[in-house]
Amino acid sequence: MLHQLTNASRRIRPLETYWIALVRFSIGVFFCISGATKLFDSAARQEMVQTLASSGIPFPEANAIFVSIVEFAGGGFLAIGFLTPMCSILLGGNMLVAIFTNRLKSVHGSTFFEWLDNFLYLPEVLYALILGWLLFAGPGKPSLDALITPDKNESD
């Protein structure tokens, strides 16, 4: 059984780059929409300003615009696979700031494992992990990054 699973895994391995691209596209679209909402909807932008102010982030009005632009542009670029490492770092940085300045205080648990379970349940943690994975895995072949700087070491 294990042998069959290993063989099946080897057979689908060439599809990995397309799965990476699908994940990259999906999270990019998510961030692009999220950033656009905060940029172009005054109520959403005001909510972001209030969140930043209550989290102790300096210059909440300016930072709300900055974070929204990073999400909008970074998400759009990520969706098309352009500047993937830079976008992954910027968006991942946004997620880490959100986790440590705002979301972490909402995580509770009577045991370490309950706390960890609740921490890992935060969407920002998952987004940060996905963005870190994209930083190391790369954008996948169907991307502008791959067209601009093809990897000479790839055999296919």
DSSP file (Angstrom, degrees, kcal/mol; ACC not computed):
  #  RESIDUE AA STRUCTURE BP1 BP2  ACC     N-H-->O    O-->H-N    N-H-->O    O-->H-N    TCO  KAPPA ALPHA  PHI   PSI    X-CA   Y-CA   Z-CA
    1    1 A M     >        0   0    0      0, 0.0     4,-2.2     0, 0.0     5,-0.2   0.000 360.0 360.0 360.0 -47.2    0.0    0.0    0.0
    2    2 A L  H  >  +     0   0    0      1,-0.2     4,-2.4     2,-0.2     5,-0.2   0.891 360.0  53.5 -61.6 -39.4    2.8    2.4    1.0
    3    3 A H  H  > S+     0   0    0      1,-0.2     4,-2.4     2,-0.2    -1,-0.2   0.904 108.4  49.4 -61.1 -42.6    4.6    1.6   -2.3
    4    4 A Q  H  > S+     0   0    0      2,-0.2     4,-2.4     1,-0.2    -2,-0.2   0.892 111.1  49.2 -65.3 -40.3    1.5    2.4   -4.3
    5    5 A L  H  X S+     0   0    0     -4,-2.2     4,-2.4     2,-0.2    -2,-0.2   0.899 110.7  50.3 -65.9 -39.9    1.0    5.7   -2.5
    6    6 A T  H  X S+     0   0    0     -4,-2.4     4,-2.1     2,-0.2    -2,-0.2   0.915 111.7  47.9 -63.8 -43.4    4.7    6.6   -3.2
    7    7 A N  H  X S+     0   0    0     -4,-2.4     4,-2.1     2,-0.2    -2,-0.2   0.901 111.6  49.8 -64.0 -41.4    4.3    5.7   -6.8
    8    8 A A  H  X S+     0   0    0     -4,-2.4     4,-1.7     1,-0.2    -2,-0.2   0.904 109.7  51.9 -63.7 -40.6    1.1    7.8   -7.2
    9    9 A S  H  X S+     0   0    0     -4,-2.4     4,-0.8     1,-0.2    -1,-0.2   0.901 109.4  49.5 -62.2 -41.5    2.9   10.7   -5.5
   10   10 A R  H  < S+     0   0    0     -4,-2.1     3,-0.4     1,-0.2    -1,-0.2   0.876 108.4  54.0 -64.4 -38.1    5.8   10.5   -7.9
   11   11 A R  H  < S+     0   0    0     -4,-2.1    -1,-0.2     1,-0.2    -2,-0.2   0.847 113.0  41.4 -67.7 -33.7    3.4   10.4  -10.9
   12   12 A I  H >< S+     0   0    0     -4,-1.7     3,-2.1     1,-0.2     4,-0.3   0.529  86.6  98.0 -92.3  -3.8    1.6   13.6   -9.9
   13   13 A R  G >< S+     0   0    0     -4,-0.8     3,-2.0    -3,-0.4     4,-0.3   0.833  73.9  63.0 -53.1 -38.2    4.8   15.4   -8.8
   14   14 A P  G 3  S+     0   0    0      0, 0.0     3,-0.4     0, 0.0    -1,-0.3   0.725  97.0  60.1 -62.2 -17.8    5.0   17.3  -12.2
   15   15 A L  G X> S+     0   0    0     -3,-2.1     4,-1.6     1,-0.2     3,-0.9   0.567  78.5  92.4 -83.3  -8.0    1.6   19.0  -11.3
   16   16 A E  H <> S+     0   0    0     -3,-2.0     4,-2.6    -4,-0.3     3,-0.2   0.881  79.4  56.2 -54.9 -42.9    3.1   20.5   -8.2
   17   17 A T  H 3> S+     0   0    0     -3,-0.4     4,-1.9    -4,-0.3    -1,-0.3   0.828 106.9  50.2 -62.0 -31.3    4.1   23.7   -9.9
   18   18 A Y  H <> S+     0   0    0     -3,-0.9     4,-2.0    -4,-0.2    -1,-0.2   0.831 109.0  51.0 -76.3 -31.6    0.4   24.2  -11.0
   19   19 A W  H  X S+     0   0    0     -4,-1.6     4,-2.5     2,-0.2     5,-0.2   0.911 109.3  51.2 -68.2 -42.1   -0.8   23.7   -7.5
   20   20 A I  H  X S+     0   0    0     -4,-2.6     4,-2.9     1,-0.2    -2,-0.2   0.931 110.6  49.4 -57.6 -45.5    1.7   26.3   -6.2
   21   21 A A  H  X S+     0   0    0     -4,-1.9     4,-2.9     1,-0.2    -1,-0.2   0.886 109.5  51.3 -63.0 -38.9    0.4   28.7   -8.9
   22   22 A L  H  X S+     0   0    0     -4,-2.0     4,-2.5     2,-0.2    -1,-0.2   0.922 112.8  44.9 -64.3 -44.1   -3.2   28.0   -7.8
   23   23 A V  H  X S+     0   0    0     -4,-2.5     4,-2.6     2,-0.2     5,-0.3   0.930 114.6  49.5 -64.6 -45.4   -2.4   28.7   -4.2
   24   24 A R  H  X S+     0   0    0     -4,-2.9     4,-2.1    -5,-0.2    -2,-0.2   0.924 113.1  46.7 -59.1 -46.5   -0.4   31.8   -5.1
   25   25 A F  H  X S+     0   0    0     -4,-2.9     4,-2.7    -5,-0.2     5,-0.2   0.925 112.9  49.5 -61.8 -45.9   -3.3   33.1   -7.3
   26   26 A S  H  X S+     0   0    0     -4,-2.5     4,-2.2     1,-0.2    -2,-0.2   0.928 114.2  42.2 -63.4 -47.6   -5.9   32.4   -4.7
   27   27 A I  H  X S+     0   0    0     -4,-2.6     4,-2.4     2,-0.2    -1,-0.2   0.849 113.9  54.5 -70.8 -31.1   -4.1   34.1   -1.8
   28   28 A G  H  X S+     0   0    0     -4,-2.1     4,-2.6    -5,-0.3    -2,-0.2   0.932 109.1  46.4 -64.3 -45.9   -3.1   37.0   -4.1
   29   29 A V  H  X S+     0   0    0     -4,-2.7     4,-2.6     2,-0.2     5,-0.3   0.912 110.9  54.3 -62.2 -42.3   -6.8   37.6   -5.2
   30   30 A F  H  X S+     0   0    0     -4,-2.2     4,-2.5    -5,-0.2    -2,-0.2   0.951 112.7  41.6 -55.6 -51.7   -7.8   37.4   -1.5
   31   31 A F  H  X S+     0   0    0     -4,-2.4     4,-2.9     1,-0.2     5,-0.2   0.878 112.6  54.5 -67.1 -37.0   -5.3   40.1   -0.5
   32   32 A C  H  X S+     0   0    0     -4,-2.6     4,-2.4     2,-0.2    -1,-0.2   0.931 112.2  43.3 -61.7 -45.6   -6.0   42.2   -3.6
   33   33 A I  H  X S+     0   0    0     -4,-2.6     4,-2.5     2,-0.2    -2,-0.2   0.919 114.1  51.1 -65.3 -44.0   -9.8   42.3   -2.7
   34   34 A S  H  X S+     0   0    0     -4,-2.5     4,-1.8    -5,-0.3    -2,-0.2   0.925 113.4  44.8 -60.3 -45.7   -9.0   42.9    1.0
   35   35 A G  H  X S+     0   0    0     -4,-2.9     4,-2.1     1,-0.2    -1,-0.2   0.901 111.9  52.0 -65.8 -41.5   -6.8   45.8    0.1
   36   36 A A  H  X S+     0   0    0     -4,-2.4     4,-2.9    -5,-0.2     5,-0.3   0.903 107.7  52.7 -62.6 -40.9   -9.2   47.3   -2.4
   37   37 A T  H  X S+     0   0    0     -4,-2.5     4,-1.7     1,-0.2     8,-0.3   0.926 112.2  44.9 -60.0 -45.0  -12.0   47.2    0.1
   38   38 A K  H  < S+     0   0    0     -4,-1.8    -1,-0.2    -5,-0.2    -2,-0.2   0.812 117.6  45.4 -71.1 -29.4   -9.9   49.1    2.6
   39   39 A L  H  < S+     0   0    0     -4,-2.1    -2,-0.2    29,-0.2    -1,-0.2   0.899 124.5  28.3 -77.4 -41.7   -8.7   51.6    0.0
   40   40 A F  H  < S+     0   0    0     -4,-2.9     2,-0.6    -5,-0.2    -2,-0.2   0.492 107.3  71.0-107.0  -5.0  -12.0   52.3   -1.7
   41   41 A D     X  -     0   0    0     -4,-1.7     4,-2.5    -5,-0.3     5,-0.2  -0.945  63.8-159.0-114.2 111.3  -14.7   51.8    1.0
   42   42 A S  H  > S+     0   0    0     -2,-0.6     4,-2.5     1,-0.2     5,-0.2   0.845  91.2  53.4 -62.0 -35.0  -14.5   54.5    3.6
   43   43 A A  H  > S+     0   0    0      2,-0.2     4,-2.0     1,-0.2    -1,-0.2   0.921 111.3  45.7 -65.8 -42.5  -16.3   52.5    6.3
   44   44 A A  H  > S+     0   0    0     -7,-0.3     4,-2.0     2,-0.2    -2,-0.2   0.894 113.0  50.5 -66.5 -39.2  -13.8   49.6    5.8
   45   45 A R  H  X S+     0   0    0     -4,-2.5     4,-2.4    -8,-0.3    -2,-0.2   0.918 109.9  50.2 -64.7 -41.8  -10.9   52.0    5.9
   46   46 A Q  H  X S+     0   0    0     -4,-2.5     4,-2.4     1,-0.2    -1,-0.2   0.879 108.6  52.4 -64.1 -37.7  -12.2   53.7    9.1
   47   47 A E  H  X S+     0   0    0     -4,-2.0     4,-2.3     2,-0.2    -1,-0.2   0.896 109.6  49.8 -63.1 -39.3  -12.5   50.2   10.7
   48   48 A M  H  X S+     0   0    0     -4,-2.0     4,-2.7     2,-0.2    -2,-0.2   0.914 109.2  51.4 -64.7 -43.4   -8.9   49.5    9.8
   49   49 A V  H  X S+     0   0    0     -4,-2.4     4,-2.7     1,-0.2    -2,-0.2   0.925 111.3  47.9 -59.3 -44.7   -7.8   52.9   11.2
   50   50 A Q  H  X S+     0   0    0     -4,-2.4     4,-2.7     2,-0.2    -1,-0.2   0.894 111.1  50.7 -64.1 -40.1   -9.6   52.0   14.5
   51   51 A T  H  X S+     0   0    0     -4,-2.3     4,-1.2     2,-0.2    -2,-0.2   0.931 112.8  45.8 -62.8 -45.2   -8.0   48.6   14.6
   52   52 A L  H  <>S+     0   0    0     -4,-2.7     5,-2.4     2,-0.2     4,-0.3   0.917 113.6  49.2 -64.9 -42.9   -4.6   50.0   14.1
   53   53 A A  H ><5S+     0   0    0     -4,-2.7     3,-1.4     1,-0.2    -2,-0.2   0.923 111.3  48.6 -62.9 -44.5   -5.1   52.7   16.7
   54   54 A S  H 3<5S+     0   0    0     -4,-2.7    -1,-0.2     1,-0.3    -2,-0.2   0.722 109.1  55.1 -69.6 -19.3   -6.5   50.3   19.3
   55   55 A S  T 3<5S-     0   0    0     -4,-1.2    -1,-0.3    -3,-0.2    -2,-0.2   0.443 117.8-112.0 -91.0  -0.8   -3.4   48.0   18.6
   56   56 A G  T < 5 +     0   0    0     -3,-1.4    -3,-0.2    -4,-0.3    -2,-0.1   0.661  61.2 156.0  81.5  15.8   -1.0   50.8   19.4
   57   57 A I      < -     0   0    0     -5,-2.4    -1,-0.3    -6,-0.2    -2,-0.1  -0.628  44.2-119.5 -75.5 128.1    0.3   51.2   15.8
   58   58 A P  S    S+     0   0    0      0, 0.0     5,-0.2     0, 0.0    -1,-0.1  -0.306  88.9  13.1 -67.9 154.4    1.6   54.7   15.3
   59   59 A F  S  > S-     0   0    0      1,-0.1     4,-2.9     3,-0.1     5,-0.3   0.931  73.9-174.8  48.2  60.4    0.1   57.0   12.6
   60   60 A P  H  > S+     0   0    0      0, 0.0     4,-2.2     0, 0.0     5,-0.2   0.830  76.6  52.8 -58.9 -35.0   -3.0   54.8   12.2
   61   61 A E  H  > S+     0   0    0      2,-0.2     4,-1.6     1,-0.2     5,-0.1   0.954 114.8  40.5 -65.3 -48.4   -4.4   56.8    9.3
   62   62 A A  H  > S+     0   0    0      1,-0.2     4,-2.6     2,-0.2    -1,-0.2   0.907 116.7  49.7 -66.5 -41.8   -1.2   56.7    7.2
   63   63 A N  H  X S+     0   0    0     -4,-2.9     4,-3.2     1,-0.2     5,-0.3   0.835 105.3  57.5 -68.6 -31.3   -0.5   53.0    8.1
   64   64 A A  H  X S+     0   0    0     -4,-2.2     4,-1.9    -5,-0.3    -1,-0.2   0.917 111.2  43.1 -63.2 -41.1   -4.1   52.0    7.2
   65   65 A I  H  X S+     0   0    0     -4,-1.6     4,-2.5     2,-0.2    -2,-0.2   0.925 115.3  49.4 -68.4 -44.1   -3.5   53.4    3.7
   66   66 A F  H  X S+     0   0    0     -4,-2.6     4,-2.6     2,-0.2    -2,-0.2   0.944 113.2  45.3 -60.0 -49.5    0.0   51.9    3.5
   67   67 A V  H  X S+     0   0    0     -4,-3.2     4,-2.6     1,-0.2    -1,-0.2   0.897 113.1  51.5 -62.5 -40.5   -1.2   48.4    4.6
   68   68 A S  H  X S+     0   0    0     -4,-1.9     4,-2.8    -5,-0.3    -1,-0.2   0.895 110.4  48.0 -64.5 -40.4   -4.1   48.6    2.2
   69   69 A I  H  X>S+     0   0    0     -4,-2.5     4,-3.0     2,-0.2     5,-0.6   0.916 111.2  50.9 -65.9 -42.8   -1.8   49.5   -0.7
   70   70 A V  H  X5S+     0   0    0     -4,-2.6     4,-1.9     1,-0.2     5,-0.5   0.928 114.3  44.4 -59.9 -44.5    0.5   46.7    0.2
   71   71 A E  H  X5S+     0   0    0     -4,-2.6     4,-1.9     3,-0.2     5,-0.3   0.932 118.0  43.8 -65.6 -45.4   -2.5   44.3    0.3
   72   72 A F  H  X5S+     0   0    0     -4,-2.8     4,-2.0    -5,-0.2    -2,-0.2   0.972 125.2  30.7 -65.6 -56.0   -4.0   45.6   -3.0
   73   73 A A  H  X5S+     0   0    0     -4,-3.0     4,-2.9     2,-0.2     5,-0.2   0.931 123.0  48.3 -71.2 -45.8   -0.8   45.9   -5.0
   74   74 A G  H  X<S+     0   0    0     -4,-1.9     4,-2.5    -5,-0.6    -3,-0.2   0.897 113.8  47.7 -62.4 -40.3    1.0   43.0   -3.4
   75   75 A G  H  X S+     0   0    0     -4,-1.9     4,-2.4    -5,-0.5    -1,-0.2   0.911 112.6  48.7 -66.0 -42.7   -2.0   40.7   -3.7
   76   76 A G  H  X S+     0   0    0     -4,-2.0     4,-1.4    -5,-0.3    -2,-0.2   0.926 114.0  45.6 -63.0 -44.7   -2.5   41.7   -7.4
   77   77 A F  H  X>S+     0   0    0     -4,-2.9     5,-3.1     1,-0.2     4,-0.7   0.906 112.4  51.5 -64.3 -40.8    1.2   41.1   -8.2
   78   78 A L  H ><5S+     0   0    0     -4,-2.5     3,-0.8    -5,-0.2    -2,-0.2   0.902 104.3  58.0 -62.0 -40.3    1.1   37.8   -6.3
   79   79 A A  H 3<5S+     0   0    0     -4,-2.4    -1,-0.2     1,-0.3    -2,-0.2   0.863 114.1  37.1 -59.1 -37.0   -2.0   36.7   -8.2
   80   80 A I  H 3<5S-     0   0    0     -4,-1.4    64,-1.8    -3,-0.2    -1,-0.3   0.454 116.5-113.1 -95.5  -0.5   -0.1   37.1  -11.5
   81   81 A G  T <<5 +     0   0    0     -3,-0.8    64,-3.0    -4,-0.7     2,-0.5   0.888  64.7 147.1  74.9  39.1    3.2   35.8  -10.1
   82   82 A F  S   <S-     0   0    0     -5,-3.1    -1,-0.2    62,-0.2    -2,-0.1  -0.943  73.4  -8.7-112.9 124.8    5.1   39.1  -10.3
   83   83 A L  S  > S+     0   0    0     -2,-0.5     4,-2.8     3,-0.1     5,-0.3   0.888  80.5 170.7  58.8  41.6    7.7   39.9   -7.7
   84   84 A T  H  >  +     0   0    0     -3,-0.3     4,-2.7     1,-0.2     5,-0.2   0.876  68.5  49.5 -54.4 -47.1    6.5   36.9   -5.7
   85   85 A P  H  > S+     0   0    0      0, 0.0     4,-2.1     0, 0.0    -1,-0.2   0.944 114.4  45.0 -61.3 -44.9    9.4   36.8   -3.1
   86   86 A M  H  > S+     0   0    0      1,-0.2     4,-2.6     2,-0.2    -2,-0.2   0.924 115.2  47.5 -63.8 -44.2    9.0   40.6   -2.4
   87   87 A C  H  X S+     0   0    0     -4,-2.8     4,-2.8     1,-0.2     5,-0.4   0.891 110.6  52.5 -64.1 -39.4    5.2   40.3   -2.2
   88   88 A S  H  X S+     0   0    0     -4,-2.7     4,-2.2    -5,-0.3    -1,-0.2   0.904 111.8  46.2 -62.9 -41.0    5.4   37.3    0.1
   89   89 A I  H  X S+     0   0    0     -4,-2.1     4,-2.5    -5,-0.2    -2,-0.2   0.940 115.5  45.0 -67.1 -47.3    7.7   39.1    2.4
   90   90 A L  H  X S+     0   0    0     -4,-2.6     4,-2.1     2,-0.2    -2,-0.2   0.938 118.6  41.3 -63.9 -47.7    5.6   42.3    2.5
   91   91 A L  H  X S+     0   0    0     -4,-2.8     4,-2.1     2,-0.2    -1,-0.2   0.890 114.9  51.7 -69.3 -38.4    2.3   40.5    3.0
   92   92 A G  H  X S+     0   0    0     -4,-2.2     4,-2.4    -5,-0.4    -1,-0.2   0.891 108.3  52.4 -63.2 -38.9    3.8   38.1    5.4
   93   93 A G  H  X S+     0   0    0     -4,-2.5     4,-2.5     2,-0.2    -2,-0.2   0.910 106.9  52.6 -61.4 -42.8    5.2   41.0    7.4
   94   94 A N  H  X S+     0   0    0     -4,-2.1     4,-2.5     1,-0.2    -2,-0.2   0.917 110.1  48.8 -56.7 -43.6    1.7   42.5    7.5
   95   95 A M  H  X S+     0   0    0     -4,-2.1     4,-2.6     2,-0.2    -2,-0.2   0.902 109.8  50.5 -66.8 -40.3    0.3   39.2    8.8
   96   96 A L  H  X S+     0   0    0     -4,-2.4     4,-2.7     2,-0.2     5,-0.2   0.910 111.2  48.6 -64.8 -41.1    3.0   39.0   11.5
   97   97 A V  H  X S+     0   0    0     -4,-2.5     4,-2.4     2,-0.2     5,-0.4   0.933 112.4  49.2 -62.2 -44.6    2.3   42.6   12.7
   98   98 A A  H  X>S+     0   0    0     -4,-2.5     5,-2.4    -5,-0.2     4,-1.6   0.908 113.1  47.6 -60.6 -42.0   -1.4   41.8   12.7
   99   99 A I  I  <>S+     0   0    0     -4,-2.6     5,-2.8     3,-0.2     6,-0.2   0.956 118.4  38.1 -63.4 -50.8   -0.8   38.6   14.8
  100  100 A F  I  <5S+     0   0    0     -4,-2.7    -2,-0.2     1,-0.2    -1,-0.2   0.729 123.8  37.8 -81.3 -21.9    1.5   40.2   17.3
  101  101 A T  I  <5S+     0   0    0     -4,-2.4    -1,-0.2    -5,-0.2    -3,-0.2   0.697 136.1   2.0 -99.4 -20.2   -0.2   43.6   17.8
  102  102 A N  I  <5S+     0   0    0     -4,-1.6     3,-0.4    -5,-0.4     4,-0.2   0.694 123.9  45.6-131.0 -52.8   -3.9   42.6   17.6
  103  103 A R  I > <S+     0   0    0     -5,-2.4     3,-1.7     1,-0.2     4,-0.3   0.810  97.7  68.3 -77.7 -31.4   -4.8   38.9   17.2
  104  104 A L  G > <S+     0   0    0     -5,-2.8     3,-1.6    -6,-0.3    -1,-0.2   0.843  92.6  60.7 -60.2 -34.6   -2.5   37.3   19.8
  105  105 A K  G 3  S+     0   0    0     -3,-0.4    -1,-0.3     1,-0.3    -2,-0.2   0.678  98.8  58.7 -68.8 -14.5   -4.4   38.9   22.7
  106  106 A S  G <  S+     0   0    0     -3,-1.7     2,-0.5    -4,-0.2    -1,-0.3   0.500  84.5  98.3 -89.5  -3.7   -7.6   37.0   21.6
  107  107 A V    <   +     0   0    0     -3,-1.6     2,-0.3    -4,-0.3     8,-0.1  -0.749  49.2 163.7 -91.4 124.6   -5.9   33.6   21.9
  108  108 A H        +     0   0    0     -2,-0.5     2,-0.2     6,-0.1    10,-0.2  -0.906   8.0 159.1-134.4 161.4   -6.7   31.8   25.1
  109  109 A G        -     0   0    0     -2,-0.3     6,-0.1     9,-0.1    -2,-0.0  -0.829  39.9-134.7-179.2 143.7   -6.4   28.2   26.4
  110  110 A S  S    S+     0   0    0     -2,-0.2     2,-0.3     2,-0.0    -1,-0.1   0.672  97.1  33.6 -80.9 -16.1   -6.2   26.4   29.7
  111  111 A T  S  > S-     0   0    0      1,-0.1     4,-2.5    -3,-0.1     5,-0.2  -0.889  89.5-109.8-129.9 164.8   -3.4   24.3   28.5
  112  112 A F  H  > S+     0   0    0     -2,-0.3     4,-3.1     1,-0.2     5,-0.2   0.920 119.3  49.9 -58.8 -43.7   -0.5   24.9   26.1
  113  113 A F  H  > S+     0   0    0      2,-0.2     4,-2.4     1,-0.2    -1,-0.2   0.856 110.1  49.5 -68.2 -34.1   -2.0   22.6   23.4
  114  114 A E  H  > S+     0   0    0      2,-0.2     4,-2.2     1,-0.2    -1,-0.2   0.919 113.5  47.1 -67.0 -42.9   -5.4   24.3   23.7
  115  115 A W  H  X S+     0   0    0     -4,-2.5     4,-2.6     2,-0.2    -2,-0.2   0.936 113.4  48.4 -61.6 -46.5   -3.7   27.7   23.3
  116  116 A L  H  X S+     0   0    0     -4,-3.1     4,-3.0     1,-0.2     5,-0.2   0.902 109.7  52.3 -62.0 -41.9   -1.6   26.5   20.4
  117  117 A D  H  X S+     0   0    0     -4,-2.4     4,-1.0     1,-0.2    -1,-0.2   0.929 112.2  45.4 -58.4 -46.5   -4.7   25.0   18.7
  118  118 A N  H  < S+     0   0    0     -4,-2.2     4,-0.4     2,-0.2    -2,-0.2   0.867 113.0  51.3 -66.9 -36.6   -6.5   28.4   19.1
  119  119 A F  H >< S+     0   0    0     -4,-2.6     3,-1.6     1,-0.2     6,-0.3   0.943 109.9  48.2 -63.8 -48.4   -3.4   30.2   17.8
  120  120 A L  H 3< S+     0   0    0     -4,-3.0    -1,-0.2     1,-0.3    -2,-0.2   0.688 102.4  65.8 -67.7 -16.6   -3.1   28.0   14.7
  121  121 A Y  T 3< S+     0   0    0     -4,-1.0    -1,-0.3    -5,-0.2    -2,-0.2   0.644  75.8 106.2 -78.0 -15.7   -6.8   28.5   14.1
  122  122 A L  S X> S-     0   0    0     -3,-1.6     4,-1.4    -4,-0.4     3,-0.7  -0.461  71.1-139.7 -65.3 131.2   -6.2   32.3   13.4
  123  123 A P  H 3> S+     0   0    0      0, 0.0     4,-2.7     0, 0.0     5,-0.2   0.860 100.9  61.4 -61.4 -33.8   -6.5   32.9    9.6
  124  124 A E  H 3> S+     0   0    0      1,-0.2     4,-2.4     2,-0.2     5,-0.2   0.851 101.1  53.3 -62.2 -33.2   -3.5   35.3    9.8
  125  125 A V  H <> S+     0   0    0     -3,-0.7     4,-2.4    -6,-0.3    -1,-0.2   0.936 110.3  46.7 -66.0 -45.8   -1.3   32.5   11.0
  126  126 A L  H  X S+     0   0    0     -4,-1.4     4,-2.6     2,-0.2    -2,-0.2   0.917 112.1  50.4 -61.8 -43.8   -2.3   30.3    8.0
  127  127 A Y  H  X S+     0   0    0     -4,-2.7     4,-2.7     1,-0.2    -1,-0.2   0.925 110.6  49.8 -60.7 -43.7   -1.8   33.3    5.6
  128  128 A A  H  X S+     0   0    0     -4,-2.4     4,-2.4     1,-0.2    -1,-0.2   0.902 111.4  48.9 -62.2 -41.2    1.7   33.9    7.0
  129  129 A L  H  X S+     0   0    0     -4,-2.4     4,-2.3     2,-0.2    -1,-0.2   0.913 112.1  48.1 -65.4 -42.0    2.6   30.2    6.7
  130  130 A I  H  X S+     0   0    0     -4,-2.6     4,-2.6     2,-0.2    -2,-0.2   0.924 112.1  49.2 -63.6 -43.9    1.3   30.1    3.1
  131  131 A L  H  X S+     0   0    0     -4,-2.7     4,-2.0     1,-0.2    -2,-0.2   0.889 110.9  50.2 -65.1 -38.3    3.3   33.3    2.2
  132  132 A G  H  X S+     0   0    0     -4,-2.4     4,-1.6     2,-0.2    -1,-0.2   0.906 110.1  50.7 -63.7 -40.5    6.4   31.8    3.8
  133  133 A W  H  X S+     0   0    0     -4,-2.3     4,-3.4     1,-0.2     5,-0.3   0.917 109.7  50.0 -62.1 -43.8    5.9   28.6    1.8
  134  134 A L  H  X S+     0   0    0     -4,-2.6     4,-2.2     1,-0.2    -1,-0.2   0.867 104.7  58.9 -63.6 -35.4    5.6   30.7   -1.4
  135  135 A L  H  < S+     0   0    0     -4,-2.0    -1,-0.2     1,-0.2    -2,-0.2   0.908 118.1  30.8 -58.3 -41.8    8.8   32.6   -0.5
  136  136 A F  H  < S+     0   0    0     -4,-1.6    -2,-0.2    -3,-0.2    -1,-0.2   0.840 122.5  46.9 -87.3 -35.6   10.7   29.3   -0.5
  137  137 A A  H  < S-     0   0    0     -4,-3.4     3,-0.3    -5,-0.2    -3,-0.2   0.777 102.1-136.4 -77.9 -26.8    8.7   27.3   -3.1
  138  138 A G     <  -     0   0    0     -4,-2.2    -1,-0.2    -5,-0.3    -2,-0.1  -0.273  32.8 -65.3  89.1 176.6    8.6   30.1   -5.7
  139  139 A P  S    S-     0   0    0      0, 0.0    -1,-0.2     0, 0.0  -115,-0.1   0.606  72.0-113.4 -80.2 -12.6    5.7   31.2   -7.8
  140  140 A G        -     0   0    0     -3,-0.3     6,-0.3     1,-0.1  -122,-0.1  -0.088  38.3 -75.9  89.3 159.3    5.2   28.1   -9.9
  141  141 A K  S    S+     0   0    0      1,-0.2     2,-2.3     5,-0.1    -1,-0.1   0.898 119.3  70.7 -63.8 -42.9    5.8   27.9  -13.7
  142  142 A P  S    S+     0   0    0      0, 0.0     2,-0.3     0, 0.0    -1,-0.2  -0.485  84.5  98.5 -77.8  81.7    2.7   29.7  -14.8
  143  143 A S  S  > S-     0   0    0     -2,-2.3     4,-1.3     1,-0.1   -62,-0.2  -0.982  81.9-117.0-156.5 158.7    3.8   33.2  -13.5
  144  144 A L  H  > S+     0   0    0    -64,-1.8     4,-2.6    -2,-0.3     5,-0.2   0.874 114.9  60.4 -67.2 -36.4    5.4   36.4  -14.8
  145  145 A D  H  > S+     0   0    0    -64,-3.0     4,-2.8     1,-0.2    -1,-0.2   0.913 104.2  49.2 -55.8 -43.5    8.4   35.7  -12.5
  146  146 A A  H  4 S+     0   0    0     -6,-0.3    -1,-0.2   -65,-0.2    -2,-0.2   0.840 112.4  48.2 -67.6 -33.1    9.0   32.4  -14.4
  147  147 A L  H  < S+     0   0    0     -4,-1.3    -1,-0.2     2,-0.1    -2,-0.2   0.881 115.9  43.2 -72.0 -38.3    8.8   34.2  -17.8
  148  148 A I  H  < S+     0   0    0     -4,-2.6    -2,-0.2     1,-0.3    -3,-0.2   0.912 131.7  18.7 -76.2 -43.8   11.1   37.0  -16.7
  149  149 A T  S  < S-     0   0    0     -4,-2.8    -1,-0.3    -5,-0.2    -2,-0.1  -0.674  79.9-162.3-130.0  77.7   13.8   34.9  -15.0
  150  150 A P        -     0   0    0      0, 0.0     2,-0.7     0, 0.0    -3,-0.1  -0.318  27.5-112.5 -61.6 142.7   13.5   31.3  -16.0
  151  151 A D    >   -     0   0    0      1,-0.2     3,-1.1    -5,-0.1    -5,-0.0  -0.670  22.8-161.9 -78.8 113.7   15.2   28.8  -13.8
  152  152 A K  T 3  S+     0   0    0     -2,-0.7    -1,-0.2     1,-0.2    -3,-0.0   0.684  85.9  62.0 -70.6 -17.4   18.1   27.3  -15.7
  153  153 A N  T 3  S+     0   0    0     -3,-0.0    -1,-0.2     2,-0.0     2,-0.2   0.605  77.3 104.5 -86.5 -11.6   18.4   24.4  -13.3
  154  154 A E    <   -     0   0    0     -3,-1.1     0, 0.0     1,-0.1     0, 0.0  -0.515  56.6-158.2 -74.4 136.9   14.9   23.0  -14.0
  155  155 A S              0   0    0     -2,-0.2    -1,-0.1     1,-0.2    -3,-0.0   0.590 360.0 360.0 -91.0 -11.5   15.0   19.9  -16.2
  156  156 A D              0   0    0   -142,-0.0    -1,-0.2     0, 0.0    -2,-0.1   0.440 360.0 360.0-116.1 360.0   11.4   20.2  -17.5
